[in-house]
Amino acid sequence: MKKLKFLLIGFLLVPALFLSSCDRGVDIDPENPIATPAFTLMKDYMIANELDIDNIISGPGGTVKFVTGAPAEADLAAFLAKYYILDIRSGDAFTAGHIEGAKNIAFSDILTEAASASKQILVVCYTGQTACYGVSLLRLYGYDTAQALKWGMSGWNPETAGPWNTNIGNIAENNTNWTFSSPPANNVYNDPTVQSISADGGEILQQRVEDAVANGFKTASNTDVLASPANYFVNNYFSEPDFMGFGHISNAFRIKEDLLLKTDGYKALDSDASAQMVSYCYTGQTSAVLTAWLQVLGYDAYSITFGVNGMYHSSSQWTSNQWGVDSVPKNLPLVR
């Protein structure tokens, strides 16, 4: 496992540094007194180290996706040998049934525990959503092959499938705030404001990731967003055919392929903190990855839980990732 190595600034932080604005990085060139914004320092570091959202989703060289499904029973031994499994569910849920060899930890300890991993990290939760949020942060922290168990423990065994079984629904069907219209035109917004006194992009990123872990998974309810979509900046993380085929929340943007730091495509996202940003996908798992990345960048970002499975499960548009149809729990063993 590799971990980012961040330079310590220690004694290099002269008192003048603390007098600079807290939302700016520090320019250490005495001939250029204008400070570089902390966001820009972090952004440049992330681009240079391949930490754009496409790399976080697909892994190094596009070879290690952020999720992996529960294995076939014949492949279970190899699966268990491959992963260092971190189960972030409650102690009671873990005791009731968990994967052999898994270690039960609090989400807040995920970075600390990752440092002890001797194998590829696999994060496990109830539905895969919180685990995906954690995996995004782990990848930003340097654990670039970390993965989440797709569908969480719901996909492992029918006994642990309750969290997904009870959260599919059709609240979008015939809802006046669900539409099949084209998305609104994208605007161009300012960069988010990132608070830091550091002049090192890697250090800024490290602290942002640690803060995001401490603050926990940021989620929004599909009921709340559908009831008042004008109160949110909504981003539908779908392909264009599915955006139109499934329909979408009224006034939702479709910012996906261009949502990159290296192309400035992220500027289509509203950086105004007064508008809560919500993203959604098919299952809430990809949007969890995206939301963690956006939180680190400085956006007030949230993931709509359970994605379109929770809003329009009966849609005829499904070809994959439909819980209970093409995606059902395996019948793998539970340790009690």
C-alpha positions as CSV (number, residue, x, y, z in Angstrom):
1,M,0.0,0.0,0.0
2,K,1.3,3.4,-0.7
3,K,0.5,6.5,1.2
4,L,1.0,10.1,0.1
5,K,4.0,11.7,1.7
6,F,3.3,15.2,2.7
7,L,6.1,17.6,3.5
8,L,6.0,19.1,7.0
9,I,6.3,22.8,7.1
10,G,7.1,23.1,10.8
11,F,9.5,25.8,11.5
12,L,9.1,27.2,8.0
13,L,5.8,28.7,9.0
14,V,7.0,32.2,10.0
15,P,4.7,34.5,11.9
16,A,3.8,36.4,8.8
17,L,2.2,33.3,7.5
18,F,-0.5,33.4,10.1
19,L,-1.2,37.0,9.3
20,S,-2.3,36.0,5.8
21,S,-5.9,35.4,4.9
22,C,-7.0,31.9,6.2
23,D,-8.7,31.0,2.9
24,R,-5.5,31.5,0.9
25,G,-2.3,29.6,0.4
26,V,0.9,31.3,1.2
27,D,3.2,32.7,-1.4
28,I,6.8,32.1,-0.2
29,D,8.4,34.1,-3.0
30,P,9.4,37.4,-1.4
31,E,9.4,39.1,-4.8
32,N,5.8,38.0,-5.4
33,P,3.7,39.0,-2.4
34,I,0.4,38.0,-3.9
35,A,-0.7,34.8,-2.3
36,T,-1.9,31.9,-4.4
37,P,-5.3,30.7,-3.3
38,A,-5.2,27.4,-1.3
39,F,-7.7,25.9,-3.7
40,T,-5.4,26.5,-6.7
41,L,-2.4,25.0,-4.8
42,M,-4.5,21.9,-4.0
43,K,-6.0,21.7,-7.5
44,D,-2.5,21.8,-9.2
45,Y,-1.3,19.1,-6.8
46,M,-4.3,16.9,-7.5
47,I,-3.9,17.2,-11.3
48,A,-0.1,16.5,-11.1
49,N,-0.8,13.4,-9.0
50,E,-3.7,12.1,-11.1
51,L,-6.4,12.7,-8.5
52,D,-9.1,14.0,-10.8
53,I,-12.5,12.4,-10.4
54,D,-12.0,10.1,-13.4
55,N,-8.9,8.6,-11.7
56,I,-10.7,8.3,-8.3
57,I,-13.5,6.4,-9.9
58,S,-11.4,4.2,-12.2
59,G,-8.1,3.8,-10.2
60,P,-4.5,3.8,-11.5
61,G,-4.5,3.5,-15.3
62,G,-8.2,2.8,-15.2
63,T,-7.6,-0.7,-13.9
64,V,-9.1,-0.7,-10.4
65,K,-12.7,0.5,-10.2
66,F,-13.8,2.0,-6.8
67,V,-16.2,-1.0,-6.2
68,T,-16.0,-4.7,-6.5
69,G,-18.9,-7.1,-6.2
70,A,-19.3,-10.0,-3.8
71,P,-17.6,-13.0,-5.3
72,A,-19.0,-16.3,-6.5
73,E,-18.8,-18.9,-3.8
74,A,-16.1,-20.7,-5.7
75,D,-13.9,-17.6,-5.6
76,L,-14.5,-16.8,-2.0
77,A,-11.1,-18.1,-0.7
78,A,-9.2,-16.0,-3.2
79,F,-11.4,-12.9,-2.4
80,L,-10.7,-13.2,1.4
81,A,-6.9,-13.7,0.7
82,K,-6.8,-10.6,-1.5
83,Y,-8.4,-8.0,0.8
84,Y,-7.8,-6.2,4.1
85,I,-11.5,-5.8,5.0
86,L,-12.7,-2.9,7.0
87,D,-16.4,-3.2,8.1
88,I,-17.7,0.3,9.2
89,R,-21.1,-0.9,10.3
90,S,-22.3,-0.7,13.9
91,G,-20.9,-3.2,16.4
92,D,-24.2,-4.9,16.7
93,A,-24.6,-5.4,13.0
94,F,-21.1,-6.7,12.8
95,T,-21.7,-9.2,15.6
96,A,-24.9,-10.4,13.9
97,G,-23.0,-11.4,10.8
98,H,-19.9,-10.3,9.0
99,I,-17.3,-11.4,6.4
100,E,-14.6,-13.7,7.6
101,G,-11.5,-11.8,8.6
102,A,-13.2,-8.4,8.5
103,K,-12.2,-5.8,11.2
104,N,-15.0,-3.7,12.7
105,I,-14.0,0.0,12.9
106,A,-15.7,3.4,13.1
107,F,-15.8,5.4,9.9
108,S,-13.8,8.1,11.7
109,D,-10.9,5.7,12.1
110,I,-10.7,4.7,8.4
111,L,-7.4,6.6,7.7
112,T,-5.7,5.4,10.8
113,E,-6.7,1.8,10.2
114,A,-5.7,2.0,6.5
115,A,-2.1,2.7,7.6
116,S,-2.0,-0.9,9.1
117,A,-3.2,-2.6,6.0
118,S,-0.9,-5.2,4.5
119,K,-3.2,-6.0,1.6
120,Q,-5.6,-4.2,-0.8
121,I,-8.2,-2.4,1.3
122,L,-11.9,-3.2,1.0
123,V,-14.4,-1.1,2.9
124,V,-17.8,-2.6,3.8
125,C,-21.0,-1.0,5.0
126,Y,-24.7,-1.7,4.8
127,T,-25.5,-0.6,1.3
128,G,-22.1,0.4,-0.3
129,Q,-22.8,4.1,-0.1
130,T,-20.9,5.1,3.0
131,A,-18.1,2.7,2.0
132,C,-17.8,4.4,-1.4
133,Y,-17.6,7.8,0.3
134,G,-14.8,6.4,2.4
135,V,-13.0,4.8,-0.5
136,S,-13.0,8.1,-2.4
137,L,-11.3,9.7,0.6
138,L,-8.8,6.9,0.9
139,R,-7.9,7.2,-2.7
140,L,-7.4,10.9,-2.3
141,Y,-5.1,10.1,0.7
142,G,-2.9,7.8,-1.4
143,Y,-4.5,4.4,-1.1
144,D,-5.3,4.4,-4.8
145,T,-6.4,0.8,-5.1
146,A,-8.9,0.9,-2.1
147,Q,-12.3,-0.5,-3.0
148,A,-15.8,-0.7,-1.6
149,L,-18.0,-3.8,-1.6
150,K,-20.7,-3.0,-4.1
151,W,-24.2,-3.0,-2.5
152,G,-22.4,-3.4,0.9
153,M,-23.5,-6.3,3.0
154,S,-26.8,-6.2,1.3
155,G,-25.1,-7.9,-1.7
156,W,-23.4,-10.5,0.4
157,N,-26.2,-12.6,1.9
158,P,-30.1,-12.4,1.9
159,E,-30.0,-12.1,5.7
160,T,-28.1,-8.8,5.5
161,A,-30.0,-7.4,2.4
162,G,-32.6,-5.4,4.4
163,P,-31.1,-2.0,4.0
164,W,-31.4,-2.2,0.2
165,N,-34.7,-4.2,0.2
166,T,-36.5,-1.5,2.2
167,N,-35.2,1.6,0.4
168,I,-36.2,1.1,-3.3
169,G,-39.2,3.1,-4.3
170,N,-41.1,5.1,-6.9
171,I,-41.6,8.5,-5.4
172,A,-40.6,10.1,-8.7
173,E,-43.3,8.4,-10.8
174,N,-46.0,11.0,-11.7
175,N,-44.2,13.5,-9.5
176,T,-44.6,17.1,-10.9
177,N,-40.9,17.7,-10.0
178,W,-39.7,14.8,-12.2
179,T,-39.2,15.8,-15.9
180,F,-38.0,14.4,-19.2
181,S,-36.8,17.8,-20.5
182,S,-33.3,18.7,-21.6
183,P,-30.9,20.0,-18.9
184,P,-30.4,23.7,-18.4
185,A,-27.3,25.3,-19.9
186,N,-24.2,25.2,-17.7
187,N,-23.0,28.4,-16.1
188,V,-19.4,29.2,-15.1
189,Y,-18.8,29.8,-11.4
190,N,-15.9,30.8,-9.2
191,D,-13.6,28.4,-7.6
192,P,-14.6,27.2,-4.1
193,T,-12.9,28.8,-1.1
194,V,-10.5,26.5,0.8
195,Q,-9.2,27.5,4.1
196,S,-5.5,26.8,4.7
197,I,-2.4,28.5,6.0
198,S,-0.2,26.0,4.1
199,A,1.6,26.8,0.8
200,D,1.9,23.1,-0.1
201,G,-0.9,21.6,-2.2
202,G,-0.3,18.1,-0.8
203,E,-0.6,19.3,2.8
204,I,-3.8,21.2,2.0
205,L,-5.2,18.0,0.4
206,Q,-4.2,15.9,3.3
207,Q,-6.0,18.2,5.8
208,R,-9.1,18.4,3.6
209,V,-9.4,14.7,3.5
210,E,-8.9,14.3,7.2
211,D,-11.6,16.9,7.8
212,A,-14.0,15.2,5.5
213,V,-13.5,11.9,7.3
214,A,-14.1,13.6,10.7
215,N,-17.3,15.2,9.3
216,G,-18.7,11.9,8.0
217,F,-20.8,11.0,5.0
218,K,-22.9,13.9,3.7
219,T,-26.3,12.8,2.4
220,A,-29.6,14.2,1.2
221,S,-33.0,12.6,1.2
222,N,-34.7,12.0,-2.1
223,T,-38.0,13.0,-0.6
224,D,-36.7,16.4,0.4
225,V,-35.0,17.2,-2.9
226,L,-38.0,16.1,-5.0
227,A,-40.3,18.2,-2.8
228,S,-38.3,21.4,-3.3
229,P,-35.7,21.0,-6.1
230,A,-35.3,24.8,-6.4
231,N,-33.6,24.8,-3.0
232,Y,-30.7,22.7,-4.4
233,F,-28.1,22.7,-7.1
234,V,-28.8,19.2,-8.5
235,N,-26.4,17.3,-10.6
236,N,-27.5,14.1,-12.3
237,Y,-24.4,11.9,-12.8
238,F,-25.9,10.0,-15.8
239,S,-25.1,9.4,-19.4
240,E,-27.1,11.6,-21.7
241,P,-29.4,8.7,-22.9
242,D,-30.2,7.7,-19.3
243,F,-30.7,11.4,-18.3
244,M,-33.5,11.6,-20.9
245,G,-34.7,8.0,-20.7
246,F,-35.2,7.8,-16.9
247,G,-36.1,11.4,-16.6
248,H,-34.6,13.5,-13.8
249,I,-35.3,16.0,-11.0
250,S,-36.6,19.3,-12.3
251,N,-33.8,21.7,-13.3
252,A,-31.1,19.1,-12.7
253,F,-27.9,19.6,-14.5
254,R,-26.0,16.8,-16.2
255,I,-22.4,17.4,-15.5
256,K,-20.4,14.2,-15.9
257,E,-17.9,13.8,-18.8
258,D,-16.5,17.3,-18.4
259,L,-16.4,17.3,-14.6
260,L,-12.6,17.5,-14.3
261,L,-10.1,19.7,-12.7
262,K,-7.7,19.5,-15.6
263,T,-10.3,21.0,-18.1
264,D,-11.9,23.4,-15.6
265,G,-15.1,21.6,-16.1
266,Y,-15.7,21.7,-12.4
267,K,-16.5,25.4,-12.8
268,A,-20.0,24.4,-14.0
269,L,-20.7,23.6,-10.4
270,D,-22.1,26.3,-8.2
271,S,-19.6,27.3,-5.5
272,D,-22.2,29.4,-3.7
273,A,-22.5,27.9,-0.2
274,S,-26.1,29.1,0.1
275,A,-27.2,26.5,-2.5
276,Q,-26.7,22.9,-1.2
277,M,-25.3,20.8,-3.9
278,V,-26.7,17.3,-4.4
279,S,-25.6,14.6,-6.8
280,Y,-27.3,11.4,-7.7
281,C,-26.6,8.3,-9.8
282,Y,-28.3,4.9,-10.1
283,T,-27.4,3.4,-6.7
284,G,-26.0,6.3,-4.6
285,Q,-22.6,4.6,-4.7
286,T,-20.9,6.6,-7.5
287,S,-22.5,9.8,-6.3
288,A,-21.0,9.0,-2.8
289,V,-17.5,8.9,-4.4
290,L,-18.2,12.1,-6.3
291,T,-19.6,13.8,-3.2
292,A,-16.5,13.0,-1.1
293,W,-14.3,14.4,-3.9
294,L,-16.4,17.6,-4.0
295,Q,-16.4,18.0,-0.3
296,V,-12.6,17.9,-0.3
297,L,-12.6,20.5,-3.1
298,G,-14.6,22.9,-0.9
299,Y,-18.2,22.4,-2.2
300,D,-21.2,22.0,0.1
301,A,-21.8,18.7,-1.5
302,Y,-24.2,15.9,-0.6
303,S,-25.3,12.6,-2.1
304,I,-28.9,11.6,-2.6
305,T,-29.1,8.2,-1.0
306,F,-30.1,5.1,-3.0
307,G,-30.0,7.1,-6.3
308,V,-32.7,6.4,-8.9
309,N,-33.3,2.9,-7.3
310,G,-34.9,4.9,-4.4
311,M,-36.8,7.3,-6.7
312,Y,-37.9,5.4,-9.8
313,H,-37.2,1.7,-9.3
314,S,-40.1,0.7,-11.7
315,S,-38.7,2.6,-14.7
316,S,-38.5,0.6,-17.9
317,Q,-35.1,2.2,-18.7
318,W,-33.1,-0.1,-16.5
319,T,-30.5,-2.3,-18.1
320,S,-28.2,-2.8,-15.1
321,N,-27.7,-1.8,-11.4
322,Q,-31.4,-2.3,-10.6
323,W,-31.6,-3.7,-7.1
324,G,-33.7,-6.9,-6.8
325,V,-33.7,-7.5,-10.6
326,D,-30.2,-7.8,-12.1
327,S,-28.6,-7.1,-8.8
328,V,-29.5,-9.4,-6.0
329,P,-27.6,-10.7,-2.8
330,K,-25.3,-13.7,-3.1
331,N,-25.6,-16.4,-0.5
332,L,-22.1,-16.2,1.0
333,P,-21.3,-17.2,4.6
334,L,-21.6,-15.0,7.6
335,V,-19.4,-15.1,10.6
336,R,-21.3,-14.6,13.9
